[in-house]
Amino acid sequence: MNLIARRAPLAAALAACLLAACQSAGPQSNDDAPARTEVAPTPAEAARQTAEARRQDYKAKALREESESLDRVEVTGARARRSKVEVPQANLSAPAPAMAYAPPPAPPSPPYYSQPANTEKYAERDDNPVQRASEQPVSTFSIDVDTGSYTNVRRMIGDGMRPPADAVRAEEFLNYFDYGHPAAASREVPFRVSTELAPAPWNAKRQLLMVGIKGYEVPKTTLPPANLVFLIDTSGSMNAPDKLPLLKRAFSMLAREMRPQDRISIVVYAGSAGLVLPPTPGDRQGEILAALEQLQAGGSTNGGEGIRLAYAMARQAYVDNGVNRVILATDGDFNVGTVDNNALETLVGDQRKSGIALTTLGFGRGNYNDALAEQLADVGDGNHAYIDSAQEARRVLVEEMGSTLLTIARDVKIQIEFNPARVAEYRLIGYENRVLAREDFANDKVDAGDIGAGHEVTALYEITPVGSGVERLPALRYGAQDATRTDAAARGPELAHLRLRYKRPGEDDSRLIETPIRASQLQAKASPSLRFAASVAGFADLLRGGSRFDGWGWDQVLATARGARGDDRSGQRGGFVQLVEAARPMIEPDTDAVVSE
């Protein structure tokens, strides 16, 4: 008998014994069961579990409210149709473990970022035309505090790319800089209006009028409680160093400025929207920063769904008499869900009625949708900035936090009536998409721009005086005789009359400020601030083709900017000079590069 044959009976006997033991062993009572040792979760695990439970509770509550009251915008052709629908719970309530508090995966080495084809979008616009004062004496426009055009163009020039003309908005170039406008003396009137009149640097026979507004300052420590929702694009198009990584760094800077009375929520959107962080006190910075750090890019871009969820969270944590704001950070490449610009504007316009403002921050290159980012901020009673560096993020979100977040006046409109006896022609520089009809000035139902604490707003008018001989428009055969008289008695002391309307936050009726602009205000030489503003406007004109400033060229713009740098503690004016020097060879290829003094 071999070894295997001898072991077979033994193996069978052992199997039978084991089977019998299993069958005879019944369930033991708790008293007979051996003691089990429960392993308590670590503090970090307990914190993650608590945070996840809070996240799900807040999200479920927000979705219930949304399903009761939210209007969806449906796009049909070129028109937007609104219909009442229930928000699909499945799309928004699915847990997002990769975005919550799971440890982030190890980064690839070396990182790879795809470079999309250039599909950047800019709204087409024509420069404001020259107006004859005898035919159109009144100019009306809404203020604009956006600065995104300047930093976006700065990014292009830094990349060695000539900016498209429609990327250049002169008013956003102007409003990027501080001109030292005097601030309001008290909070009774939220800002002070100032004017300066001097010969135009490009033609001494013309005049340049600067209108400045400066809001009252509010120290960061005395800002009212803030309810902020970070609405972050985490789609695949954000997978580039100047997109999601820079975005996370920017929001981390703002998070570190928050106080215990402030609240931060984080909503992300890619193929669908998700809640990463429910409203969290500002002093729990570890949770906030960890939630930001774990964000990753991937998927398509459903911006409309993200906007809905972000506003739902903002309403849930709404602070009476506080700062309630959604901050949308994106490259604007919305490609699923609600993608029509008009439909998205309607969505944001409907949401602003709840008293929640919208700030848009643009990031990245190649597919940046400037037209959408700027317009959403306009209709959302907010502001728009483009973040091209960590330094710019600090300027917008830390150094100018009060003006970015706290609105001190709403629907601010400016109207200037020019005296045809003194002004033959005038032209508003910039603000092309902010021009209003004359009758809209006193119509409180017409929306206009808002101004934040400490914000400056600057506007320039080029004026051609009566009798100067440099009129651009051909003379009228049957022109009004009173408009061409040159005797001082007929012309009167006023060059123009300025009116400004604004609403206090929470009020529906506007207030009026009026001030005359006298011909005697004309200075022999412009101040450094006005000269620098002129050089900024001249640079914008050169980038758009250089046809509006009587042949004022690169040499003159640079000389004027260099001579008006002044103290320049921030270095912004010096940086502007360097930017003009870098841009010149792109516009004039035969020009040798120059080095700033």
C-alpha positions in Angstrom: 0.0 0.0 0.0 1.4 3.3 -1.0 1.6 6.4 1.3 -1.4 8.2 -0.2 -3.6 5.1 0.2 -2.6 4.8 3.9 -3.5 8.4 4.6 -6.9 8.4 3.0 -8.9 6.9 5.9 -7.2 9.2 8.3 -8.1 12.3 6.3 -11.7 11.1 6.0 -12.0 10.6 9.7 -10.6 14.0 10.5 -13.1 15.7 8.0 -16.0 13.8 9.6 -15.0 15.0 13.1 -14.7 18.6 12.0 -18.1 18.5 10.2 -19.8 17.0 13.3 -18.3 19.7 15.5 -19.6 22.4 13.2 -23.1 21.0 13.1 -23.3 20.4 16.9 -22.1 23.9 17.8 -25.2 26.1 18.3 -25.3 29.9 18.7 -23.7 30.9 22.0 -25.3 33.2 24.4 -23.9 36.7 25.1 -22.7 35.5 28.4 -20.7 32.7 26.9 -19.2 34.8 24.0 -15.7 35.8 24.4 -15.1 39.6 25.1 -14.6 41.7 21.9 -12.3 44.7 22.0 -13.8 47.9 20.1 -11.1 50.1 18.6 -12.0 53.7 19.1 -11.5 56.0 16.1 -8.6 58.3 16.1 -9.3 62.1 16.5 -8.6 62.7 12.8 -11.0 59.9 11.8 -13.7 61.2 14.1 -13.3 64.7 12.7 -13.6 63.3 9.2 -16.8 61.3 10.1 -18.3 64.4 11.7 -17.5 66.6 8.8 -18.9 64.1 6.3 -22.2 63.9 8.3 -22.5 67.7 8.4 -21.8 67.8 4.7 -24.6 65.4 3.9 -27.0 67.1 6.3 -26.5 70.5 4.8 -26.6 69.2 1.2 -29.9 67.3 1.8 -31.5 70.4 3.4 -30.3 72.6 0.5 -31.7 70.2 -2.1 -35.1 70.0 -0.3 -35.3 73.8 -0.5 -34.1 73.9 -4.1 -36.7 71.3 -5.1 -39.5 73.5 -3.7 -38.4 76.9 -5.1 -35.8 76.6 -7.8 -36.5 77.6 -11.4 -34.5 75.8 -14.1 -33.5 77.7 -17.3 -34.0 75.6 -20.4 -32.4 76.7 -23.6 -34.5 76.4 -26.8 -32.6 77.7 -29.8 -31.6 81.3 -29.2 -34.2 82.0 -26.5 -34.4 81.0 -22.9 -37.5 79.4 -21.5 -38.2 79.0 -17.7 -40.1 76.1 -16.3 -40.8 74.9 -12.8 -39.0 71.6 -12.2 -37.9 69.5 -9.2 -34.1 69.2 -8.8 -33.0 65.7 -9.5 -31.7 64.4 -6.1 -29.6 61.7 -7.6 -27.4 64.2 -9.5 -26.4 66.3 -6.5 -26.7 64.0 -3.5 -24.2 61.4 -4.6 -21.2 61.4 -2.2 -18.0 62.8 -3.5 -15.3 60.9 -1.5 -12.5 62.2 -3.8 -13.5 65.8 -2.9 -14.4 65.4 0.8 -11.8 64.3 3.3 -10.1 61.2 1.8 -6.3 61.4 1.5 -5.3 62.9 -1.8 -3.6 60.5 -4.3 0.1 60.8 -4.9 0.7 63.4 -7.7 2.1 62.1 -11.0 5.8 62.7 -11.6 6.5 64.6 -13.7 3.1 66.3 -14.0 1.5 66.5 -17.4 -0.9 69.3 -18.4 -2.6 69.2 -21.7 -2.5 72.5 -23.7 -5.9 73.1 -25.4 -6.3 74.9 -28.7 -6.9 78.6 -28.2 -10.7 79.0 -28.0 -10.8 82.1 -25.8 -14.0 84.2 -26.1 -14.3 88.0 -26.0 -17.4 90.1 -26.5 -17.2 92.3 -29.6 -17.4 96.0 -29.0 -16.7 99.3 -30.8 -15.2 102.4 -29.2 -17.6 105.0 -28.0 -18.1 107.6 -30.8 -17.5 111.3 -30.7 -20.7 113.1 -29.8 -21.7 116.7 -30.8 -22.8 118.5 -27.6 -25.4 120.5 -29.5 -27.1 117.3 -30.6 -26.4 114.9 -27.7 -25.5 117.0 -24.7 -26.1 114.2 -22.1 -23.9 111.2 -21.5 -25.1 108.4 -19.1 -23.3 105.3 -18.0 -23.1 102.8 -15.2 -19.9 102.5 -13.1 -17.7 99.5 -13.5 -15.2 98.3 -10.9 -13.9 95.3 -12.8 -10.2 95.0 -13.5 -10.0 91.6 -15.3 -9.2 92.9 -18.7 -6.0 94.5 -17.6 -4.5 91.4 -15.9 -5.7 89.1 -18.6 -3.9 91.3 -21.2 -0.9 91.4 -19.0 -0.9 87.6 -19.0 -1.0 87.5 -22.8 1.8 90.0 -23.2 3.9 88.0 -20.7 3.3 84.9 -22.8 4.5 86.8 -25.9 1.0 86.9 -27.5 -0.6 90.0 -29.0 -3.9 90.6 -27.3 -7.0 90.6 -29.5 -8.6 94.1 -29.6 -11.8 92.9 -27.9 -9.9 91.7 -24.9 -9.0 95.3 -24.2 -11.5 97.3 -22.1 -10.2 100.8 -21.4 -12.3 101.3 -18.2 -10.8 98.1 -16.6 -7.3 99.3 -17.5 -8.1 102.6 -15.8 -9.7 101.1 -12.7 -6.8 98.7 -12.0 -4.8 101.7 -10.7 -5.1 104.0 -7.7 -5.2 107.7 -8.5 -5.6 109.1 -5.0 -9.2 110.3 -5.3 -10.3 111.8 -2.0 -12.5 109.5 0.1 -15.8 110.3 1.7 -15.7 112.3 4.9 -18.3 110.2 6.6 -20.5 107.2 6.0 -23.6 109.4 5.6 -22.7 109.6 1.9 -20.8 106.4 0.9 -18.4 108.1 -1.5 -17.0 111.4 -2.7 -17.1 112.6 -6.3 -14.1 114.6 -7.6 -13.2 116.1 -11.0 -10.1 117.4 -12.7 -9.8 119.3 -16.0 -6.6 119.9 -17.9 -5.3 120.0 -21.5 -5.2 116.6 -23.1 -1.6 115.3 -23.4 -2.1 114.2 -27.0 -3.4 117.6 -28.2 -3.2 120.8 -26.1 -6.3 122.2 -28.0 -8.4 119.4 -26.5 -9.2 118.9 -22.8 -9.3 115.8 -20.6 -11.9 115.5 -17.9 -11.3 113.0 -15.1 -14.2 111.9 -12.9 -13.2 110.1 -9.7 -15.3 108.2 -7.1 -13.8 106.9 -3.9 -15.8 104.8 -1.4 -15.3 105.1 2.3 -12.8 102.7 3.9 -13.7 99.8 6.2 -10.9 98.1 8.1 -10.9 94.3 7.6 -11.3 93.8 11.4 -14.6 95.7 11.4 -16.2 94.1 8.3 -19.6 92.6 9.0 -19.9 88.8 9.3 -19.3 87.2 5.9 -21.1 84.2 4.4 -19.0 83.1 1.4 -19.5 80.3 -1.0 -16.5 79.2 -3.0 -17.9 77.9 -6.3 -15.0 76.1 -7.9 -14.6 74.7 -11.4 -12.9 71.3 -11.1 -13.6 70.1 -14.6 -10.9 68.6 -16.8 -10.2 72.0 -18.5 -8.9 73.3 -15.1 -6.0 70.8 -15.2 -3.2 73.3 -15.7 -0.7 75.0 -13.4 -2.3 78.5 -13.9 -5.8 77.1 -13.2 -6.8 74.8 -10.3 -3.4 74.8 -8.5 -3.3 78.7 -8.6 -7.1 78.8 -7.7 -6.5 76.6 -4.6 -3.6 78.9 -3.5 -5.8 82.0 -4.0 -8.7 80.7 -2.0 -6.3 79.5 0.8 -5.1 83.1 1.1 -8.7 84.4 1.6 -9.5 81.5 4.0 -6.7 82.6 6.3 -8.2 86.0 6.6 -11.5 84.7 7.9 -12.7 85.2 11.5 -14.9 83.1 13.8 -18.0 85.0 12.8 -17.5 84.3 9.1 -18.7 81.2 7.3 -17.2 79.5 4.2 -18.8 76.8 2.1 -17.2 75.0 -0.9 -19.2 73.8 -3.9 -17.5 72.2 -6.9 -18.8 71.4 -10.3 -17.6 69.2 -13.1 -20.0 66.8 -14.8 -22.3 67.5 -11.9 -22.2 69.7 -8.8 -21.2 68.6 -5.3 -20.9 70.0 -1.8 -17.4 69.6 -0.5 -17.7 71.7 2.7 -20.9 72.9 4.4 -20.9 76.4 6.0 -17.9 76.3 8.3 -16.7 78.9 10.8 -13.8 80.9 9.6 -11.6 80.0 12.5 -11.7 76.3 11.6 -9.1 76.9 9.0 -7.7 73.4 9.1 -10.9 71.9 7.7 -11.2 74.6 5.1 -7.7 74.3 3.8 -7.8 70.5 3.8 -11.0 70.6 1.7 -9.3 73.0 -0.8 -6.1 71.0 -1.0 -7.9 67.7 -1.9 -9.7 69.2 -5.0 -8.7 67.6 -8.3 -9.6 68.4 -11.9 -11.5 66.0 -14.2 -14.7 65.7 -16.3 -16.9 68.1 -18.3 -18.1 71.5 -17.0 -21.7 71.9 -15.8 -21.5 75.5 -14.5 -25.3 76.0 -14.4 -25.8 73.2 -11.9 -23.0 74.5 -9.7 -24.4 78.0 -9.7 -27.8 76.6 -8.5 -26.2 74.6 -5.6 -23.9 77.5 -4.6 -26.8 80.0 -4.3 -28.8 77.3 -2.3 -25.9 77.1 0.2 -25.6 80.9 0.4 -29.3 81.2 1.2 -29.1 78.5 3.8 -26.3 80.3 5.7 -27.6 83.9 4.9 -26.4 86.6 7.3 -28.7 89.5 7.9 -26.8 92.8 7.5 -23.7 90.9 6.5 -21.7 90.0 3.5 -23.4 87.3 1.4 -21.5 86.4 -1.7 -20.8 83.5 -4.1 -17.2 83.6 -5.5 -17.1 81.7 -8.8 -13.6 80.7 -9.9 -13.4 79.2 -13.4 -11.9 79.4 -16.9 -15.5 79.9 -18.1 -15.5 76.8 -20.3 -19.1 75.6 -19.6 -19.8 72.7 -21.9 -22.6 70.7 -20.5 -25.9 71.5 -18.8 -26.9 75.2 -19.3 -24.3 76.5 -21.7 -26.0 79.4 -23.4 -24.7 82.7 -22.1 -28.1 84.4 -22.1 -29.6 81.5 -20.1 -26.8 81.6 -17.6 -27.2 85.4 -17.2 -30.9 84.9 -16.6 -30.1 82.3 -13.9 -27.7 84.7 -12.1 -30.0 87.7 -12.6 -32.8 85.8 -10.9 -30.6 84.7 -8.0 -29.3 88.2 -7.2 -32.8 89.2 -6.0 -32.2 87.1 -2.9 -29.5 89.7 -1.8 -26.5 87.4 -2.7 -23.9 89.0 -4.9 -21.6 87.2 -7.3 -17.8 87.7 -7.8 -16.2 86.0 -10.8 -12.5 85.1 -10.8 -11.0 84.1 -14.1 -8.1 81.7 -14.4 -6.0 80.1 -17.2 -5.4 80.5 -20.9 -6.3 78.8 -24.1 -10.0 78.4 -23.5 -10.7 81.3 -21.1 -14.3 82.7 -21.6 -13.8 86.3 -20.7 -17.1 87.4 -22.2 -19.1 85.1 -19.9 -17.1 85.7 -16.7 -17.4 89.5 -17.0 -21.1 89.5 -17.9 -22.1 87.1 -15.1 -20.4 89.5 -12.6 -22.3 92.4 -14.1 -25.7 90.8 -13.9 -24.9 89.3 -10.5 -24.3 92.7 -8.8 -20.7 91.8 -8.3 -17.2 92.3 -9.7 -14.8 90.5 -12.0 -11.1 90.0 -11.7 -8.6 87.8 -13.6 -6.0 86.1 -11.5 -2.7 85.7 -13.4 -0.4 85.1 -10.4 -0.3 84.5 -6.7 0.6 88.2 -6.3 -2.6 89.2 -8.1 -4.6 86.8 -5.9 -3.3 88.5 -2.8 -4.1 91.9 -4.1 -7.7 91.1 -5.0 -8.6 88.7 -2.1 -6.4 90.0 0.8 -5.2 93.6 0.3 -8.5 94.7 -1.3 -10.7 92.3 0.6 -13.1 95.0 1.8 -13.7 96.4 -1.7 -14.0 93.0 -3.2 -16.5 91.7 -0.7 -18.4 94.5 1.0 -20.9 96.6 -1.1 -21.5 100.1 0.2 -23.6 101.4 -2.7 -25.7 99.8 -5.4 -26.8 100.7 -8.9 -24.4 103.6 -9.2 -25.0 105.7 -12.3 -23.3 108.8 -13.7 -24.8 111.4 -16.0 -23.0 114.4 -17.4 -24.7 117.2 -19.3 -22.3 119.2 -21.4 -22.8 122.9 -22.1 -23.0 123.2 -25.9 -21.9 126.9 -25.6 -18.5 125.7 -24.3 -18.2 122.1 -25.5 -18.3 121.3 -29.2 -17.6 117.6 -28.9 -16.9 115.0 -26.3 -16.1 111.3 -26.1 -16.4 108.9 -23.1 -13.2 106.7 -23.0 -14.3 103.1 -22.3 -17.4 101.9 -20.6 -18.9 100.8 -24.0 -20.9 98.0 -22.4 -22.0 100.2 -19.6 -23.6 103.0 -21.6 -27.2 103.7 -20.5 -30.1 105.5 -22.2 -30.7 109.0 -20.9 -34.1 108.0 -19.3 -32.5 105.1 -17.5 -30.6 107.4 -15.1 -33.7 108.2 -13.0 -35.3 104.8 -13.5 -34.6 102.8 -10.3 -35.6 99.6 -11.9 -32.6 99.7 -14.3 -29.6 97.8 -12.9 -26.2 99.4 -12.7 -22.8 98.7 -11.1 -22.1 98.5 -7.4 -19.1 99.9 -5.5 -17.3 98.3 -2.6 -15.6 99.7 0.5 -12.6 101.7 -0.5 -13.1 101.2 -4.2 -12.0 103.8 -6.7 -13.8 104.3 -10.0 -12.3 106.5 -12.7 -13.7 107.8 -15.9 -12.2 110.0 -18.6 -13.9 112.3 -21.2 -12.0 113.8 -24.1 -13.5 117.3 -24.7 -13.2 119.5 -27.8 -13.9 123.1 -26.8 -16.0 125.4 -29.0 -13.8 127.4 -31.3 -10.8 125.2 -30.9 -10.6 124.4 -34.6 -9.9 120.6 -34.0 -13.5 119.3 -34.2 -13.7 115.8 -35.6 -17.2 115.9 -36.8 -18.0 118.0 -40.0 -19.8 121.3 -39.4 -23.6 121.4 -39.7 -25.0 123.5 -42.4 -27.9 124.6 -40.2 -26.3 124.3 -36.8 -27.8 126.1 -33.8 -26.3 129.6 -33.6 -26.4 129.7 -29.8 -24.0 126.7 -29.7 -21.3 128.5 -31.7 -21.3 131.8 -29.8 -17.9 132.5 -28.2 -18.7 135.5 -26.0 -18.2 134.6 -22.3 -21.6 136.1 -21.2 -23.5 133.7 -23.5 -21.4 130.7 -22.6 -21.8 131.0 -18.8 -19.3 129.7 -16.2 -20.2 126.0 -16.4 -18.5 123.5 -18.7 -20.8 120.7 -17.6 -23.1 119.4 -14.8 -22.5 116.1 -13.2 -25.2 114.0 -11.6 -24.8 110.7 -9.8 -27.4 108.3 -8.5 -26.9 105.4 -6.0 -28.8 103.2 -3.6 -27.8 102.2 -0.1 -27.7 98.5 0.4 -31.2 97.3 1.3 -32.9 100.3 -0.2 -34.9 100.5 -3.4 -35.0 104.2 -3.9 -31.9 106.0 -5.3 -30.3 109.1 -3.9 -29.0 112.0 -6.0 -25.7 113.8 -5.9 -25.1 116.9 -8.1 -22.0 119.0 -8.8 -21.1 121.6 -11.5 -17.9 121.4 -13.5 -16.8 125.0 -14.1 -14.7 126.2 -17.0 -12.4 127.9 -14.4 -11.3 124.5 -13.1 -9.1 124.1 -16.2 -5.5 123.7 -15.0 -2.5 124.7 -17.0 -0.9 121.3 -16.4 -2.5 118.0 -15.5 -1.6 116.4 -12.2 0.5 113.2 -12.1 -2.6 111.1 -11.6 -4.4 112.5 -14.6 -1.2 112.2 -16.7 -0.8 108.6 -15.7 -4.5 107.9 -16.4 -4.1 109.4 -19.8 -1.1 107.1 -20.5 -3.2 104.1 -19.4 -6.0 105.1 -21.8 -3.5 105.7 -24.6 -2.0 102.3 -24.1 -5.5 100.7 -24.3 -6.1 102.6 -27.5 -2.8 101.5 -29.1 -3.7 97.9 -28.3 -7.0 98.4 -30.0 -5.5 99.9 -33.1 -4.4 103.4 -32.1 -7.0 105.5 -34.0 -8.5 107.7 -31.3 -5.8 109.9 -29.8 -4.6 112.2 -32.6 -1.6 110.0 -33.4 -0.3 109.8 -29.8 2.2 106.9 -30.2 4.3 104.6 -28.1 7.0 107.1 -27.4 4.5 109.6 -26.0 2.6 107.1 -23.9 5.8 105.7 -22.4 7.2 109.2 -21.7 4.0 110.3 -20.0 3.8 107.1 -17.9 7.4 107.4 -16.8 7.0 111.0 -15.8 3.9 110.3 -13.8 5.0 107.3 -11.7 5.3 109.4 -8.6 5.9 107.6 -5.3 4.6 104.3 -6.6 5.0 102.3 -3.3 3.1 99.4 -4.7 5.2 99.2 -7.9 2.1 99.1 -10.0 2.9 102.1 -12.1 6.4 100.9 -12.7 5.0 97.5 -13.7 2.7 99.3 -16.2 5.7 101.0 -17.8 7.4 97.6 -18.2 4.2 96.1 -19.7 4.0 98.9 -22.3 7.7 98.3 -23.2 7.1 94.6 -23.6 3.9 95.1 -25.7 5.4 97.5 -28.2 7.5 95.0 -30.2 4.3 92.8 -30.6 2.3 95.7 -32.1 5.2 97.3 -33.9 7.4 94.4 -34.9 10.2 96.6 -36.2 10.6 98.4 -32.9 13.7 97.4 -30.8 12.9 96.2 -27.3 13.6 98.8 -24.6 14.6 98.5 -21.0 12.7 100.4 -18.3 14.6 103.2 -16.6 
